[in-house]
């Protein structure tokens, strides 16, 4: 009986270790601020306010858009709409595309948001994914 309990505990700790996301460390090593996913809803509201005001003032404009496929929490593939926005106040040599959204195509809920406010920031929605989508951008001054 003790062996069975020990085996279950060991297996549980192994699966916890596999939940670790190496991409978060990679992003941090490249100068990104990786926010706690538990703060997603709060940060999304702040992001929306910043984006809406910037667009209203003509300081933030649409930039790039596309699609990508990632695995969700159940390892099922989900399609995301990826959209970046350019803040015209930020020189291009400092940052290309200052804000980005990754939106679940079926639910229309955001899965990840990124923004630049002097630092590159990223936060994921824990309802959908457990790791940041992809590896850090190759260029230091790119949000995607």
Residue pairs with C-beta under 8 A, 6 or more apart in sequence:
19 130
21 130
21 131
21 132
22 131
23 131
23 132
23 134
23 135
23 136
24 34
24 131
24 132
26 135
26 136
27 34
27 122
27 132
27 136
28 34
29 136
30 120
30 136
30 140
31 119
31 120
31 140
32 119
32 120
32 121
32 122
32 136
33 119
33 120
33 121
33 122
34 122
34 123
34 132
35 43
35 121
35 122
35 123
36 123
37 123
37 124
37 125
37 126
38 126
39 123
40 113
40 123
40 124
40 125
40 126
43 113
43 123
44 110
44 113
44 123
44 125
47 99
47 113
47 115
50 99
50 115
51 60
51 85
51 99
54 60
54 85
54 87
55 61
55 85
58 88
59 87
59 88
59 89
60 85
60 86
60 87
60 88
60 98
60 99
61 85
61 86
61 88
62 83
62 85
62 86
63 83
63 84
63 85
63 86
63 97
64 82
64 83
64 84
64 97
64 144
65 81
65 82
65 83
65 84
66 81
66 82
67 79
67 80
67 81
67 82
67 105
68 79
68 80
68 82
68 102
68 133
68 134
69 77
69 78
69 79
69 80
70 77
70 78
70 80
70 111
70 129
70 133
71 77
71 78
71 129
72 78
72 128
72 129
73 128
73 129
73 130
78 104
78 105
78 106
78 111
78 128
79 104
79 105
79 106
80 102
80 103
80 104
80 105
80 111
80 112
80 133
81 101
81 102
81 103
81 105
82 100
82 101
82 102
82 103
82 144
83 100
83 101
83 103
84 97
84 99
84 100
84 143
84 144
85 97
85 98
85 99
85 100
86 96
86 97
86 98
87 95
87 98
87 99
87 116
90 98
90 116
92 141
93 141
94 141
95 116
95 120
95 141
95 142
95 143
96 139
96 141
96 142
96 143
97 142
97 143
97 144
98 115
98 116
98 143
99 113
99 114
99 115
99 116
99 143
100 113
100 114
100 115
100 143
100 144
101 110
101 112
101 113
102 110
102 111
102 112
102 113
102 133
103 109
103 110
103 111
104 110
104 111
104 128
109 125
109 127
109 128
110 125
111 124
111 125
111 128
111 129
111 133
112 122
112 123
112 124
112 125
112 129
112 132
112 133
113 122
113 123
114 120
114 121
114 122
114 143
114 144
115 121
115 143
116 143
120 143
122 132
124 130
124 131
124 132
124 133
137 143
137 144
